[in-house]
Amino acid sequence: MSDFRAIRHQLEPHEFALCEGQDIAPTNLIDEETWAGITHLPDDVAIRTSDHNGHQLALLYSLWGDWIAATGDSGKPDELFNCMLDAGDAFQCANFLFLHGYYRAAMADLRVALELVMIGAYGNLKPDDPDYIAWKKSGSELGFTRFRTRMHGMLRSNQCKWLVANEEFPDKTFRQLCNFTHSRPNSSDGTLWESNGPVYAHEAVMLTFFAILSVYAICYLLIRIARPNFALPPNSRILFEEDWMANREGIAKAFEQLYGEPAAVRMC
């Protein structure tokens, strides 16, 4: 019981931004066997993950906090605002799933985040596009690839047009995430766990961790295209300063073109 992770807490009503009165007493309490059956495996993974990946988890939590701050002004929302808000929920969910060993599901949430930011960025550039308006009204099945292709057709070379071209790393990253969304044979839960699960799997932990960082970096590049005056949160510069980032060369090239600053490698 000396481990702070051994105790669960329920928040009091006043600790929420919006609340109405006191919580009602339990009306249909779960039985212990069912509770154990649902929570024991993911609890075990969460303990093992946080035993060995404290720095990684702290970074992911920090990046999510930066994202919330970067979303924009709720009083003057642009077309990106709601997409970034929903993408922030996807990033938060990915962090939780990562901690508890649901690696494939975390990847699927990353796909959601990347697609939302691509669509929101396109909407900022062309808010009167009938297909974009139809998407906002839930009347369109257009997604990442179609909006990326259209964005590529409308951008000038000085707007980092190459970044949204076919076969560039944002395109490839999205297609890789689609594999996990659809549980293709080499991207299924069982493949990642090499077992039934959830279980702690170090290779899957590293794969998911770097995928989360990569999606954050791509999203911040897309945001800068759509919001030319957007300022990157200072603590998120790590995404563009570490040489171990996936697609480091392309990310650095795009960052320097869009933000007008060198993507200098950090000195440890």
Secondary structure, DSSP 8 states (H G I E B T S, - for coil): --SGGG------GGGSSS--S-----SS---HHHHHHHHHHHHHHHHHHHHH-HHHHHHHHHHHHHHHHHS--TTS--HHHHHHHHHHHHHHHHHHHHHTT-HHHHHHHHHHHHHHHHHHHHHHH-TT-HHHHHHHTT-----HHHHHHHHHHH--GGGTGGGGSTTSHHHHHHHHHHHHHTT-GGGSHHHHHTSSSS---HHHHHHHHHHHHHHHHHHHHHHHHHSTT----GGGGGGGT-TTSTTHHHHHHHHHHHHSS-------
